[in-house]
Amino acid sequence: MSDAHITALLDEKPKSFKTGSMLYDPNEDKDVDVGNVEVQIKRDPTDGNNYRLHLGGKRVFQWFKEKWQSLKQTVKRGFGIRP
């Protein structure tokens, strides 16, 4: 994410990325499309000196995890693999 994007988010108001915007997911070692997803930086409720990035109202790591699970299910259905 660029410095300009981060600066714009520091007002703690929700913003949305344009279609085709990508963020790097370090857990999966790849870029993920975050277009049309609400993005917001919020103060950490347990430590007011820290901030947390939220995508679609969820903490960033939870959002990436759910997207990954959804992708795996889509691929399984596409190949006719049962869970």
VOMILO-142250 format. One record per residue: residue number from 1; residue in one letter; chain; x, y, z of N, C-alpha, C in turn. Coordinates in pm, 1 decimal. Layout:
# residues N
NUM,a,A,X,Y,Z,X,Y,Z,X,Y,Z
...
# end
This chain:
# residues 83
1,m,A,85.6,-116.1,0.0,0.0,0.0,0.0,90.6,122.8,0.0
2,s,A,55.4,221.0,-78.1,140.0,339.7,-90.3,128.5,429.0,32.8
3,d,A,227.3,517.0,51.2,224.4,611.9,161.8,101.6,702.4,152.7
4,a,A,62.3,739.9,30.8,-54.5,826.0,12.3,-182.1,756.3,59.1
5,h,A,-194.5,625.4,29.1,-311.9,549.9,75.1,-315.0,544.0,227.6
6,i,A,-202.6,516.7,288.3,-196.5,505.8,434.2,-229.9,639.5,498.5
7,t,A,-173.7,747.8,445.6,-201.7,880.9,499.0,-350.7,912.3,490.7
8,a,A,-413.5,878.7,379.0,-556.3,904.4,361.7,-639.2,822.6,460.7
9,l,A,-593.5,704.0,496.1,-667.7,617.6,587.7,-651.6,657.0,734.7
10,l,A,-549.1,736.0,765.7,-523.4,769.7,905.3,-630.8,856.8,968.5
11,d,A,-725.3,907.8,889.6,-836.6,982.8,948.0,-939.7,889.1,1010.0
12,e,A,-915.4,758.0,999.6,-998.6,651.6,1056.5,-1137.4,644.1,993.4
13,k,A,-1156.2,703.8,877.2,-1283.7,694.0,806.0,-1271.4,586.1,698.9
14,p,A,-1377.8,509.8,674.7,-1370.7,403.6,573.0,-1352.2,460.4,432.8
15,k,A,-1272.1,392.1,354.9,-1247.6,426.0,214.9,-1265.1,297.0,134.5
16,s,A,-1271.4,310.4,3.1,-1277.2,192.5,-83.5,-1169.1,202.5,-189.5
17,f,A,-1105.2,89.5,-218.5,-1007.7,84.8,-326.6,-1080.0,71.5,-459.6
18,k,A,-1014.8,114.5,-565.2,-1069.7,98.1,-700.2,-1060.8,-48.3,-741.1
19,t,A,-1146.3,-86.0,-835.0,-1141.8,-221.1,-890.0,-1002.4,-248.6,-943.9
20,g,A,-949.7,-364.8,-912.8,-817.1,-402.8,-959.8,-704.4,-365.1,-864.9
21,s,A,-736.1,-302.0,-750.6,-633.0,-268.4,-652.4,-587.8,-396.1,-582.9
22,m,A,-458.3,-405.6,-559.5,-402.4,-527.5,-502.1,-331.5,-498.0,-370.0
23,l,A,-342.3,-591.4,-275.8,-264.2,-589.7,-152.8,-192.5,-722.5,-141.7
24,y,A,-72.7,-719.1,-85.4,8.1,-839.4,-68.9,-34.4,-915.4,55.9
25,d,A,-61.4,-1043.9,42.6,-94.4,-1132.1,153.8,31.1,-1211.4,188.9
26,p,A,98.7,-1176.3,299.0,222.8,-1246.7,333.0,201.6,-1393.2,368.8
27,n,A,83.1,-1429.7,418.1,56.4,-1569.8,453.6,53.2,-1658.8,330.9
28,e,A,1.0,-1607.5,221.0,-8.7,-1685.9,98.2,97.2,-1647.2,-4.0
29,d,A,178.1,-1545.3,28.2,287.2,-1500.6,-57.6,238.1,-1463.4,-198.1
30,k,A,127.5,-1385.0,-201.6,75.1,-1340.9,-330.3,-8.0,-1215.3,-311.2
31,d,A,-35.8,-1146.4,-421.8,-121.6,-1029.1,-419.9,-266.6,-1072.1,-432.6
32,v,A,-355.7,-999.2,-364.2,-498.3,-1028.8,-365.3,-573.3,-902.3,-406.5
33,d,A,-675.3,-917.8,-491.7,-755.7,-805.3,-536.7,-844.8,-756.3,-422.1
34,v,A,-833.8,-627.6,-389.5,-915.8,-568.7,-283.7,-1006.1,-458.9,-340.4
35,g,A,-1029.2,-462.4,-471.3,-1116.1,-363.6,-534.1,-1256.6,-369.4,-478.2
36,n,A,-1315.7,-253.0,-457.6,-1451.8,-238.3,-406.1,-1469.6,-294.7,-264.9
37,v,A,-1361.3,-305.0,-188.7,-1368.3,-349.9,-50.2,-1346.6,-228.4,39.1
38,e,A,-1430.2,-214.6,141.4,-1413.8,-103.9,234.9,-1286.5,-125.4,316.9
39,v,A,-1203.2,-21.7,323.3,-1076.4,-27.3,395.2,-1077.7,80.3,502.7
40,q,A,-1031.4,43.9,621.9,-1030.2,141.0,730.5,-917.8,106.8,827.6
41,i,A,-853.4,208.7,879.3,-757.5,190.4,987.6,-828.6,232.0,1115.1
42,k,A,-826.5,141.0,1214.4,-892.8,167.5,1342.4,-791.2,155.3,1454.7
43,r,A,-814.2,230.5,1561.3,-730.1,216.8,1680.8,-752.5,79.5,1743.4
44,d,A,-646.1,22.7,1794.9,-654.7,-104.7,1866.5,-729.0,-79.5,1998.5
45,p,A,-839.6,-151.1,2022.4,-916.0,-125.6,2145.2,-839.6,-161.2,2273.2
46,t,A,-739.2,-247.4,2262.9,-662.9,-285.9,2381.9,-541.9,-196.9,2404.7
47,d,A,-499.2,-122.6,2301.5,-383.2,-33.6,2313.0,-404.2,83.4,2218.3
48,g,A,-448.0,195.9,2269.6,-479.8,313.1,2189.5,-363.2,371.1,2111.5
49,n,A,-240.6,322.7,2137.1,-124.0,370.2,2062.9,-102.3,292.7,1933.3
50,n,A,-173.8,183.4,1915.1,-159.1,100.5,1795.5,-284.1,109.7,1708.5
51,y,A,-264.6,79.4,1581.3,-374.3,80.4,1485.5,-382.7,-54.9,1416.8
52,r,A,-500.6,-85.7,1364.4,-522.3,-211.1,1292.1,-589.1,-179.5,1158.5
53,l,A,-545.6,-250.0,1054.8,-604.8,-236.8,922.5,-722.8,-332.0,912.2
54,h,A,-837.2,-281.5,863.9,-958.6,-361.5,846.4,-1001.3,-357.5,700.5
55,l,A,-1039.8,-472.4,647.5,-1094.7,-483.4,512.5,-1234.5,-542.0,526.1
56,g,A,-1331.3,-478.0,465.0,-1468.3,-527.8,473.0,-1517.8,-540.6,616.0
57,g,A,-1470.2,-454.3,705.6,-1513.0,-456.4,845.1,-1441.7,-558.1,931.8
58,k,A,-1347.2,-633.6,875.1,-1275.1,-737.3,950.2,-1126.5,-703.9,952.4
59,r,A,-1058.2,-753.0,1056.1,-912.9,-733.7,1059.5,-852.2,-797.9,936.5
60,v,A,-748.2,-736.2,885.8,-691.9,-773.4,755.7,-657.6,-922.2,746.7
61,f,A,-599.3,-979.3,850.5,-560.4,-1120.0,843.3,-681.4,-1211.9,838.3
62,q,A,-788.6,-1176.5,909.8,-911.3,-1255.0,905.5,-973.7,-1246.9,766.8
63,w,A,-972.7,-1127.4,706.3,-1028.9,-1108.5,573.0,-953.9,-1193.7,470.6
64,f,A,-819.0,-1190.2,476.2,-739.1,-1272.1,384.3,-767.5,-1420.6,405.7
65,k,A,-777.7,-1463.4,530.8,-803.8,-1604.5,561.1,-937.4,-1648.7,501.2
66,e,A,-1040.6,-1566.8,517.2,-1171.1,-1601.5,463.0,-1170.7,-1604.6,310.4
67,k,A,-1098.9,-1511.3,247.6,-1089.0,-1510.7,101.3,-1018.1,-1636.7,53.0
68,w,A,-913.8,-1678.0,122.9,-839.0,-1797.9,85.8,-928.5,-1921.7,97.7
69,q,A,-1004.9,-1930.8,208.4,-1095.4,-2044.9,227.2,-1201.3,-2048.4,117.1
70,s,A,-1254.1,-1932.0,81.5,-1354.2,-1923.1,-24.4,-1295.9,-1967.6,-158.3
71,l,A,-1174.6,-1926.2,-186.4,-1108.7,-1965.4,-311.3,-1086.8,-2116.2,-316.1
72,k,A,-1043.5,-2175.2,-205.1,-1021.8,-2319.6,-201.2,-1152.3,-2394.4,-227.2
73,q,A,-1263.0,-2347.9,-168.1,-1391.9,-2413.4,-189.1,-1435.6,-2401.5,-334.1
74,t,A,-1413.1,-2285.8,-395.4,-1448.6,-2265.0,-535.5,-1370.8,-2359.7,-625.5
75,v,A,-1241.9,-2374.8,-597.9,-1157.9,-2464.2,-678.6,-1202.7,-2608.7,-661.1
76,k,A,-1231.3,-2648.8,-538.7,-1277.8,-2785.7,-513.4,-1406.3,-2815.1,-589.5
77,r,A,-1501.5,-2719.8,-584.7,-1628.3,-2739.6,-657.7,-1603.7,-2744.9,-807.3
78,g,A,-1510.4,-2663.9,-855.9,-1480.4,-2660.8,-998.6,-1422.8,-2791.9,-1049.2
79,f,A,-1349.2,-2862.2,-962.8,-1290.5,-2989.5,-1001.4,-1373.3,-3107.5,-952.8
80,g,A,-1488.0,-3080.9,-890.9,-1575.7,-3188.8,-843.9,-1521.3,-3262.2,-724.2
81,i,A,-1435.8,-3196.3,-646.1,-1378.3,-3259.2,-526.7,-1473.5,-3233.2,-409.9
82,r,A,-1506.2,-3336.6,-335.7,-1594.3,-3319.8,-219.7,-1510.1,-3289.6,-96.7
83,p,A,-1564.3,-3201.2,-9.3,-1489.3,-3166.7,114.3,-1472.4,-3282.2,207.9
# end
